[in-house]
Structures are given as C-alpha cells and as structure tokens.
Amino acid sequence: MTTITTALYSFSNGAFIMIGVFAVVCIAIVAAIFLLMGSDKGKKTNDEKSKEA
C-alpha cells in the first residue's frame, strides 16, 4: 500500500510574504487600538482642566 503525502500549502508561492503581511496588519490593528485608548484619556483630562479654570 502506498501512502500519498500532499502538502496543504506550498512555501514556494509566497507564503512567507503573506505571513509577513498578516503579521504587520495585526500589529497595526493592535497599535491603532492602543492609540485610540490613549487619546480618550487625554480628552478627559483637558475637559477637567477647562472646568477647573
């Protein structure tokens, strides 16, 4: 009985490039979320300063 081995993907078709692009997109999304979280705190402190004055 012969065994058939087929690869689910081939690294010769730019899989490394696709993995790299996917990693960059994920890092960019996480960075955008952190930037949006940080900008929300800045707006609150500016509003509190204007109310105190």
mmCIF file as Biopython writes it, N, C-alpha, C and O atoms, coordinates in Angstrom:
data_model
#
loop_
_atom_site.group_PDB
_atom_site.id
_atom_site.type_symbol
_atom_site.label_atom_id
_atom_site.label_alt_id
_atom_site.label_comp_id
_atom_site.label_asym_id
_atom_site.label_entity_id
_atom_site.label_seq_id
_atom_site.pdbx_PDB_ins_code
_atom_site.Cartn_x
_atom_site.Cartn_y
_atom_site.Cartn_z
_atom_site.occupancy
_atom_site.B_iso_or_equiv
_atom_site.auth_seq_id
_atom_site.auth_asym_id
_atom_site.pdbx_PDB_model_num
ATOM 1   N N  . MET A ? 1  ? 0.845   -1.175 0.000  1.0 0.0 1  A 1 
ATOM 2   C CA . MET A ? 1  ? 0.000   0.000  0.000  1.0 0.0 1  A 1 
ATOM 3   C C  . MET A ? 1  ? 0.893   1.241  0.000  1.0 0.0 1  A 1 
ATOM 4   O O  . MET A ? 1  ? 1.808   1.357  0.815  1.0 0.0 1  A 1 
ATOM 5   N N  . THR A ? 2  ? 0.625   2.142  -0.896 1.0 0.0 2  A 1 
ATOM 6   C CA . THR A ? 2  ? 1.431   3.357  -0.973 1.0 0.0 2  A 1 
ATOM 7   C C  . THR A ? 2  ? 0.719   4.482  -0.221 1.0 0.0 2  A 1 
ATOM 8   O O  . THR A ? 2  ? -0.508  4.573  -0.193 1.0 0.0 2  A 1 
ATOM 9   N N  . THR A ? 3  ? 1.531   5.314  0.372  1.0 0.0 3  A 1 
ATOM 10  C CA . THR A ? 3  ? 0.951   6.462  1.083  1.0 0.0 3  A 1 
ATOM 11  C C  . THR A ? 3  ? 1.096   7.709  0.215  1.0 0.0 3  A 1 
ATOM 12  O O  . THR A ? 3  ? 2.131   7.933  -0.412 1.0 0.0 3  A 1 
ATOM 13  N N  . ILE A ? 4  ? 0.073   8.484  0.196  1.0 0.0 4  A 1 
ATOM 14  C CA . ILE A ? 4  ? 0.077   9.716  -0.576 1.0 0.0 4  A 1 
ATOM 15  C C  . ILE A ? 4  ? 0.258   10.877 0.392  1.0 0.0 4  A 1 
ATOM 16  O O  . ILE A ? 4  ? -0.532  11.053 1.320  1.0 0.0 4  A 1 
ATOM 17  N N  . THR A ? 5  ? 1.297   11.664 0.169  1.0 0.0 5  A 1 
ATOM 18  C CA . THR A ? 5  ? 1.516   12.833 1.007  1.0 0.0 5  A 1 
ATOM 19  C C  . THR A ? 5  ? 1.345   14.076 0.155  1.0 0.0 5  A 1 
ATOM 20  O O  . THR A ? 5  ? 2.074   14.289 -0.814 1.0 0.0 5  A 1 
ATOM 21  N N  . THR A ? 6  ? 0.382   14.885 0.525  1.0 0.0 6  A 1 
ATOM 22  C CA . THR A ? 6  ? 0.164   16.136 -0.183 1.0 0.0 6  A 1 
ATOM 23  C C  . THR A ? 6  ? 0.287   17.274 0.824  1.0 0.0 6  A 1 
ATOM 24  O O  . THR A ? 6  ? -0.254  17.210 1.928  1.0 0.0 6  A 1 
ATOM 25  N N  . ALA A ? 7  ? 0.985   18.280 0.431  1.0 0.0 7  A 1 
ATOM 26  C CA . ALA A ? 7  ? 1.135   19.432 1.300  1.0 0.0 7  A 1 
ATOM 27  C C  . ALA A ? 7  ? -0.126  20.287 1.249  1.0 0.0 7  A 1 
ATOM 28  O O  . ALA A ? 7  ? -0.746  20.445 0.198  1.0 0.0 7  A 1 
ATOM 29  N N  . LEU A ? 8  ? -0.489  20.833 2.402  1.0 0.0 8  A 1 
ATOM 30  C CA . LEU A ? 8  ? -1.654  21.703 2.442  1.0 0.0 8  A 1 
ATOM 31  C C  . LEU A ? 8  ? -1.337  23.081 1.873  1.0 0.0 8  A 1 
ATOM 32  O O  . LEU A ? 8  ? -2.235  23.796 1.428  1.0 0.0 8  A 1 
ATOM 33  N N  . TYR A ? 9  ? -0.084  23.447 1.887  1.0 0.0 9  A 1 
ATOM 34  C CA . TYR A ? 9  ? 0.338   24.722 1.323  1.0 0.0 9  A 1 
ATOM 35  C C  . TYR A ? 9  ? 1.761   24.573 0.818  1.0 0.0 9  A 1 
ATOM 36  O O  . TYR A ? 9  ? 2.483   23.653 1.202  1.0 0.0 9  A 1 
ATOM 37  N N  . SER A ? 10 ? 2.142   25.483 -0.039 1.0 0.0 10 A 1 
ATOM 38  C CA . SER A ? 10 ? 3.473   25.452 -0.612 1.0 0.0 10 A 1 
ATOM 39  C C  . SER A ? 10 ? 4.187   26.749 -0.287 1.0 0.0 10 A 1 
ATOM 40  O O  . SER A ? 10 ? 3.666   27.836 -0.535 1.0 0.0 10 A 1 
ATOM 41  N N  . PHE A ? 11 ? 5.392   26.630 0.273  1.0 0.0 11 A 1 
ATOM 42  C CA . PHE A ? 11 ? 6.154   27.812 0.629  1.0 0.0 11 A 1 
ATOM 43  C C  . PHE A ? 11 ? 6.733   28.500 -0.611 1.0 0.0 11 A 1 
ATOM 44  O O  . PHE A ? 11 ? 7.241   29.617 -0.509 1.0 0.0 11 A 1 
ATOM 45  N N  . SER A ? 12 ? 6.667   27.876 -1.739 1.0 0.0 12 A 1 
ATOM 46  C CA . SER A ? 12 ? 7.214   28.491 -2.943 1.0 0.0 12 A 1 
ATOM 47  C C  . SER A ? 12 ? 6.281   29.538 -3.538 1.0 0.0 12 A 1 
ATOM 48  O O  . SER A ? 12 ? 6.695   30.304 -4.408 1.0 0.0 12 A 1 
ATOM 49  N N  . ASN A ? 13 ? 5.035   29.587 -3.090 1.0 0.0 13 A 1 
ATOM 50  C CA . ASN A ? 13 ? 4.076   30.528 -3.653 1.0 0.0 13 A 1 
ATOM 51  C C  . ASN A ? 13 ? 3.945   31.804 -2.827 1.0 0.0 13 A 1 
ATOM 52  O O  . ASN A ? 13 ? 2.880   32.421 -2.827 1.0 0.0 13 A 1 
ATOM 53  N N  . GLY A ? 14 ? 4.990   32.212 -2.129 1.0 0.0 14 A 1 
ATOM 54  C CA . GLY A ? 14 ? 4.956   33.463 -1.389 1.0 0.0 14 A 1 
ATOM 55  C C  . GLY A ? 14 ? 4.268   33.369 -0.049 1.0 0.0 14 A 1 
ATOM 56  O O  . GLY A ? 14 ? 3.729   34.363 0.438  1.0 0.0 14 A 1 
ATOM 57  N N  . ALA A ? 15 ? 4.272   32.195 0.560  1.0 0.0 15 A 1 
ATOM 58  C CA . ALA A ? 15 ? 3.615   32.054 1.860  1.0 0.0 15 A 1 
ATOM 59  C C  . ALA A ? 15 ? 4.313   32.891 2.918  1.0 0.0 15 A 1 
ATOM 60  O O  . ALA A ? 15 ? 3.657   33.411 3.820  1.0 0.0 15 A 1 
ATOM 61  N N  . PHE A ? 16 ? 5.633   33.032 2.827  1.0 0.0 16 A 1 
ATOM 62  C CA . PHE A ? 16 ? 6.350   33.842 3.804  1.0 0.0 16 A 1 
ATOM 63  C C  . PHE A ? 16 ? 5.939   35.309 3.687  1.0 0.0 16 A 1 
ATOM 64  O O  . PHE A ? 16 ? 5.823   36.005 4.695  1.0 0.0 16 A 1 
ATOM 65  N N  . ILE A ? 17 ? 5.724   35.769 2.479  1.0 0.0 17 A 1 
ATOM 66  C CA . ILE A ? 17 ? 5.295   37.155 2.280  1.0 0.0 17 A 1 
ATOM 67  C C  . ILE A ? 17 ? 3.893   37.353 2.842  1.0 0.0 17 A 1 
ATOM 68  O O  . ILE A ? 17 ? 3.628   38.360 3.498  1.0 0.0 17 A 1 
ATOM 69  N N  . MET A ? 18 ? 3.005   36.416 2.596  1.0 0.0 18 A 1 
ATOM 70  C CA . MET A ? 18 ? 1.645   36.524 3.109  1.0 0.0 18 A 1 
ATOM 71  C C  . MET A ? 18 ? 1.620   36.477 4.628  1.0 0.0 18 A 1 
ATOM 72  O O  . MET A ? 18 ? 0.853   37.211 5.252  1.0 0.0 18 A 1 
ATOM 73  N N  . ILE A ? 19 ? 2.437   35.635 5.233  1.0 0.0 19 A 1 
ATOM 74  C CA . ILE A ? 19 ? 2.516   35.575 6.697  1.0 0.0 19 A 1 
ATOM 75  C C  . ILE A ? 19 ? 3.052   36.896 7.236  1.0 0.0 19 A 1 
ATOM 76  O O  . ILE A ? 19 ? 2.569   37.389 8.255  1.0 0.0 19 A 1 
ATOM 77  N N  . GLY A ? 20 ? 4.033   37.466 6.572  1.0 0.0 20 A 1 
ATOM 78  C CA . GLY A ? 20 ? 4.591   38.747 6.997  1.0 0.0 20 A 1 
ATOM 79  C C  . GLY A ? 20 ? 3.575   39.873 6.899  1.0 0.0 20 A 1 
ATOM 80  O O  . GLY A ? 20 ? 3.478   40.693 7.811  1.0 0.0 20 A 1 
ATOM 81  N N  . VAL A ? 21 ? 2.823   39.928 5.818  1.0 0.0 21 A 1 
ATOM 82  C CA . VAL A ? 21 ? 1.796   40.960 5.650  1.0 0.0 21 A 1 
ATOM 83  C C  . VAL A ? 21 ? 0.712   40.800 6.710  1.0 0.0 21 A 1 
ATOM 84  O O  . VAL A ? 21 ? 0.239   41.789 7.270  1.0 0.0 21 A 1 
ATOM 85  N N  . PHE A ? 22 ? 0.321   39.575 6.986  1.0 0.0 22 A 1 
ATOM 86  C CA . PHE A ? 22 ? -0.691  39.324 8.011  1.0 0.0 22 A 1 
ATOM 87  C C  . PHE A ? 22 ? -0.202  39.777 9.383  1.0 0.0 22 A 1 
ATOM 88  O O  . PHE A ? 22 ? -0.973  40.346 10.155 1.0 0.0 22 A 1 
ATOM 89  N N  . ALA A ? 23 ? 1.061   39.533 9.693  1.0 0.0 23 A 1 
ATOM 90  C CA . ALA A ? 23 ? 1.628   39.955 10.979 1.0 0.0 23 A 1 
ATOM 91  C C  . ALA A ? 23 ? 1.657   41.480 11.074 1.0 0.0 23 A 1 
ATOM 92  O O  . ALA A ? 23 ? 1.339   42.038 12.125 1.0 0.0 23 A 1 
ATOM 93  N N  . VAL A ? 24 ? 2.032   42.153 9.996  1.0 0.0 24 A 1 
ATOM 94  C CA . VAL A ? 24 ? 2.083   43.619 10.008 1.0 0.0 24 A 1 
ATOM 95  C C  . VAL A ? 24 ? 0.680   44.196 10.198 1.0 0.0 24 A 1 
ATOM 96  O O  . VAL A ? 24 ? 0.506   45.163 10.939 1.0 0.0 24 A 1 
ATOM 97  N N  . VAL A ? 25 ? -0.307  43.618 9.543  1.0 0.0 25 A 1 
ATOM 98  C CA . VAL A ? 25 ? -1.687  44.099 9.690  1.0 0.0 25 A 1 
ATOM 99  C C  . VAL A ? 25 ? -2.170  43.903 11.126 1.0 0.0 25 A 1 
ATOM 100 O O  . VAL A ? 25 ? -2.807  44.796 11.684 1.0 0.0 25 A 1 
ATOM 101 N N  . CYS A ? 26 ? -1.879  42.761 11.727 1.0 0.0 26 A 1 
ATOM 102 C CA . CYS A ? 26 ? -2.296  42.513 13.109 1.0 0.0 26 A 1 
ATOM 103 C C  . CYS A ? 26 ? -1.631  43.505 14.059 1.0 0.0 26 A 1 
ATOM 104 O O  . CYS A ? 26 ? -2.286  44.032 14.958 1.0 0.0 26 A 1 
ATOM 105 N N  . ILE A ? 27 ? -0.343  43.763 13.870 1.0 0.0 27 A 1 
ATOM 106 C CA . ILE A ? 27 ? 0.367   44.717 14.727 1.0 0.0 27 A 1 
ATOM 107 C C  . ILE A ? 27 ? -0.214  46.119 14.545 1.0 0.0 27 A 1 
ATOM 108 O O  . ILE A ? 27 ? -0.350  46.858 15.520 1.0 0.0 27 A 1 
ATOM 109 N N  . ALA A ? 28 ? -0.556  46.491 13.318 1.0 0.0 28 A 1 
ATOM 110 C CA . ALA A ? 28 ? -1.132  47.809 13.059 1.0 0.0 28 A 1 
ATOM 111 C C  . ALA A ? 28 ? -2.494  47.958 13.726 1.0 0.0 28 A 1 
ATOM 112 O O  . ALA A ? 28 ? -2.806  49.023 14.257 1.0 0.0 28 A 1 
ATOM 113 N N  . ILE A ? 29 ? -3.302  46.915 13.706 1.0 0.0 29 A 1 
ATOM 114 C CA . ILE A ? 29 ? -4.616  46.973 14.353 1.0 0.0 29 A 1 
ATOM 115 C C  . ILE A ? 29 ? -4.469  47.131 15.858 1.0 0.0 29 A 1 
ATOM 116 O O  . ILE A ? 29 ? -5.174  47.937 16.466 1.0 0.0 29 A 1 
ATOM 117 N N  . VAL A ? 30 ? -3.569  46.377 16.463 1.0 0.0 30 A 1 
ATOM 118 C CA . VAL A ? 30 ? -3.347  46.482 17.907 1.0 0.0 30 A 1 
ATOM 119 C C  . VAL A ? 30 ? -2.810  47.867 18.258 1.0 0.0 30 A 1 
ATOM 120 O O  . VAL A ? 30 ? -3.225  48.451 19.260 1.0 0.0 30 A 1 
ATOM 121 N N  . ALA A ? 31 ? -1.896  48.401 17.450 1.0 0.0 31 A 1 
ATOM 122 C CA . ALA A ? 31 ? -1.356  49.738 17.705 1.0 0.0 31 A 1 
ATOM 123 C C  . ALA A ? 31 ? -2.453  50.793 17.590 1.0 0.0 31 A 1 
ATOM 124 O O  . ALA A ? 31 ? -2.486  51.726 18.392 1.0 0.0 31 A 1 
ATOM 125 N N  . ALA A ? 32 ? -3.341  50.669 16.625 1.0 0.0 32 A 1 
ATOM 126 C CA . ALA A ? 32 ? -4.436  51.622 16.475 1.0 0.0 32 A 1 
ATOM 127 C C  . ALA A ? 32 ? -5.371  51.577 17.674 1.0 0.0 32 A 1 
ATOM 128 O O  . ALA A ? 32 ? -5.857  52.616 18.121 1.0 0.0 32 A 1 
ATOM 129 N N  . ILE A ? 33 ? -5.625  50.388 18.196 1.0 0.0 33 A 1 
ATOM 130 C CA . ILE A ? 33 ? -6.488  50.273 19.374 1.0 0.0 33 A 1 
ATOM 131 C C  . ILE A ? 33 ? -5.839  50.956 20.570 1.0 0.0 33 A 1 
ATOM 132 O O  . ILE A ? 33 ? -6.515  51.672 21.310 1.0 0.0 33 A 1 
ATOM 133 N N  . PHE A ? 34 ? -4.537  50.748 20.772 1.0 0.0 34 A 1 
ATOM 134 C CA . PHE A ? 34 ? -3.856  51.390 21.891 1.0 0.0 34 A 1 
ATOM 135 C C  . PHE A ? 34 ? -3.826  52.906 21.720 1.0 0.0 34 A 1 
ATOM 136 O O  . PHE A ? 34 ? -3.969  53.632 22.703 1.0 0.0 34 A 1 
ATOM 137 N N  . LEU A ? 35 ? -3.645  53.398 20.499 1.0 0.0 35 A 1 
ATOM 138 C CA . LEU A ? 35 ? -3.651  54.843 20.275 1.0 0.0 35 A 1 
ATOM 139 C C  . LEU A ? 35 ? -5.029  55.439 20.558 1.0 0.0 35 A 1 
ATOM 140 O O  . LEU A ? 35 ? -5.128  56.524 21.132 1.0 0.0 35 A 1 
ATOM 141 N N  . LEU A ? 36 ? -6.075  54.749 20.165 1.0 0.0 36 A 1 
ATOM 142 C CA . LEU A ? 36 ? -7.423  55.238 20.437 1.0 0.0 36 A 1 
ATOM 143 C C  . LEU A ? 36 ? -7.727  55.219 21.933 1.0 0.0 36 A 1 
ATOM 144 O O  . LEU A ? 36 ? -8.398  56.119 22.440 1.0 0.0 36 A 1 
ATOM 145 N N  . MET A ? 37 ? -7.245  54.215 22.633 1.0 0.0 37 A 1 
ATOM 146 C CA . MET A ? 37 ? -7.442  54.168 24.085 1.0 0.0 37 A 1 
ATOM 147 C C  . MET A ? 37 ? -6.707  55.314 24.761 1.0 0.0 37 A 1 
ATOM 148 O O  . MET A ? 37 ? -7.229  55.913 25.702 1.0 0.0 37 A 1 
ATOM 149 N N  . GLY A ? 38 ? -5.505  55.627 24.297 1.0 0.0 38 A 1 
ATOM 150 C CA . GLY A ? 38 ? -4.722  56.701 24.895 1.0 0.0 38 A 1 
ATOM 151 C C  . GLY A ? 38 ? -5.297  58.066 24.608 1.0 0.0 38 A 1 
ATOM 152 O O  . GLY A ? 38 ? -5.215  58.952 25.459 1.0 0.0 38 A 1 
ATOM 153 N N  . SER A ? 39 ? -5.880  58.272 23.433 1.0 0.0 39 A 1 
ATOM 154 C CA . SER A ? 39 ? -6.417  59.583 23.089 1.0 0.0 39 A 1 
ATOM 155 C C  . SER A ? 39 ? -7.680  59.881 23.888 1.0 0.0 39 A 1 
ATOM 156 O O  . SER A ? 39 ? -7.980  61.050 24.127 1.0 0.0 39 A 1 
ATOM 157 N N  . ASP A ? 40 ? -8.425  58.873 24.305 1.0 0.0 40 A 1 
ATOM 158 C CA . ASP A ? 40 ? -9.632  59.083 25.087 1.0 0.0 40 A 1 
ATOM 159 C C  . ASP A ? 40 ? -9.283  59.660 26.462 1.0 0.0 40 A 1 
ATOM 160 O O  . ASP A ? 40 ? -9.997  60.529 26.962 1.0 0.0 40 A 1 
ATOM 161 N N  . LYS A ? 41 ? -8.202  59.191 27.075 1.0 0.0 41 A 1 
ATOM 162 C CA . LYS A ? 41 ? -7.791  59.697 28.380 1.0 0.0 41 A 1 
ATOM 163 C C  . LYS A ? 41 ? -7.344  61.154 28.275 1.0 0.0 41 A 1 
ATOM 164 O O  . LYS A ? 41 ? -7.602  61.938 29.188 1.0 0.0 41 A 1 
ATOM 165 N N  . GLY A ? 42 ? -6.692  61.527 27.199 1.0 0.0 42 A 1 
ATOM 166 C CA . GLY A ? 42 ? -6.230  62.892 27.025 1.0 0.0 42 A 1 
ATOM 167 C C  . GLY A ? 42 ? -7.383  63.876 26.927 1.0 0.0 42 A 1 
ATOM 168 O O  . GLY A ? 42 ? -7.288  64.990 27.441 1.0 0.0 42 A 1 
ATOM 169 N N  . LYS A ? 43 ? -8.460  63.488 26.281 1.0 0.0 43 A 1 
ATOM 170 C CA . LYS A ? 43 ? -9.609  64.383 26.147 1.0 0.0 43 A 1 
ATOM 171 C C  . LYS A ? 43 ? -10.268 64.615 27.502 1.0 0.0 43 A 1 
ATOM 172 O O  . LYS A ? 43 ? -10.722 65.725 27.781 1.0 0.0 43 A 1 
ATOM 173 N N  . LYS A ? 44 ? -10.327 63.596 28.341 1.0 0.0 44 A 1 
ATOM 174 C CA . LYS A ? 44 ? -10.946 63.754 29.656 1.0 0.0 44 A 1 
ATOM 175 C C  . LYS A ? 44 ? -10.140 64.713 30.528 1.0 0.0 44 A 1 
ATOM 176 O O  . LYS A ? 44 ? -10.717 65.550 31.222 1.0 0.0 44 A 1 
ATOM 177 N N  . THR A ? 45 ? -8.828  64.602 30.500 1.0 0.0 45 A 1 
ATOM 178 C CA . THR A ? 45 ? -8.013  65.479 31.340 1.0 0.0 45 A 1 
ATOM 179 C C  . THR A ? 45 ? -8.095  66.917 30.859 1.0 0.0 45 A 1 
ATOM 180 O O  . THR A ? 45 ? -8.063  67.828 31.686 1.0 0.0 45 A 1 
ATOM 181 N N  . ASN A ? 46 ? -8.199  67.163 29.557 1.0 0.0 46 A 1 
ATOM 182 C CA . ASN A ? 46 ? -8.326  68.527 29.039 1.0 0.0 46 A 1 
ATOM 183 C C  . ASN A ? 46 ? -9.681  69.122 29.434 1.0 0.0 46 A 1 
ATOM 184 O O  . ASN A ? 46 ? -9.754  70.311 29.744 1.0 0.0 46 A 1 
ATOM 185 N N  . ASP A ? 47 ? -10.747 68.329 29.431 1.0 0.0 47 A 1 
ATOM 186 C CA . ASP A ? 47 ? -12.044 68.833 29.838 1.0 0.0 47 A 1 
ATOM 187 C C  . ASP A ? 47 ? -12.058 69.182 31.324 1.0 0.0 47 A 1 
ATOM 188 O O  . ASP A ? 47 ? -12.649 70.188 31.717 1.0 0.0 47 A 1 
ATOM 189 N N  . GLU A ? 48 ? -11.421 68.370 32.142 1.0 0.0 48 A 1 
ATOM 190 C CA . GLU A ? 48 ? -11.372 68.645 33.576 1.0 0.0 48 A 1 
ATOM 191 C C  . GLU A ? 48 ? -10.587 69.919 33.864 1.0 0.0 48 A 1 
ATOM 192 O O  . GLU A ? 48 ? -10.952 70.680 34.760 1.0 0.0 48 A 1 
ATOM 193 N N  . LYS A ? 49 ? -9.521  70.157 33.120 1.0 0.0 49 A 1 
ATOM 194 C CA . LYS A ? 49 ? -8.723  71.370 33.314 1.0 0.0 49 A 1 
ATOM 195 C C  . LYS A ? 49 ? -9.525  72.608 32.959 1.0 0.0 49 A 1 
ATOM 196 O O  . LYS A ? 49 ? -9.419  73.625 33.644 1.0 0.0 49 A 1 
ATOM 197 N N  . SER A ? 50 ? -10.326 72.545 31.901 1.0 0.0 50 A 1 
ATOM 198 C CA . SER A ? 50 ? -11.105 73.716 31.493 1.0 0.0 50 A 1 
ATOM 199 C C  . SER A ? 50 ? -12.230 73.989 32.480 1.0 0.0 50 A 1 
ATOM 200 O O  . SER A ? 50 ? -12.606 75.147 32.659 1.0 0.0 50 A 1 
ATOM 201 N N  . LYS A ? 51 ? -12.780 72.969 33.127 1.0 0.0 51 A 1 
ATOM 202 C CA . LYS A ? 51 ? -13.844 73.169 34.107 1.0 0.0 51 A 1 
ATOM 203 C C  . LYS A ? 51 ? -13.284 73.803 35.384 1.0 0.0 51 A 1 
ATOM 204 O O  . LYS A ? 51 ? -13.968 74.597 36.030 1.0 0.0 51 A 1 
ATOM 205 N N  . GLU A ? 52 ? -12.040 73.457 35.753 1.0 0.0 52 A 1 
ATOM 206 C CA . GLU A ? 52 ? -11.438 73.992 36.966 1.0 0.0 52 A 1 
ATOM 207 C C  . GLU A ? 52 ? -11.098 75.463 36.808 1.0 0.0 52 A 1 
ATOM 208 O O  . GLU A ? 52 ? -11.126 76.199 37.794 1.0 0.0 52 A 1 
ATOM 209 N N  . ALA A ? 53 ? -10.780 75.914 35.612 1.0 0.0 53 A 1 
ATOM 210 C CA . ALA A ? 53 ? -10.329 77.306 35.401 1.0 0.0 53 A 1 
ATOM 211 C C  . ALA A ? 53 ? -11.441 78.312 35.435 1.0 0.0 53 A 1 
ATOM 212 O O  . ALA A ? 53 ? -11.198 79.508 35.273 1.0 0.0 53 A 1 
#
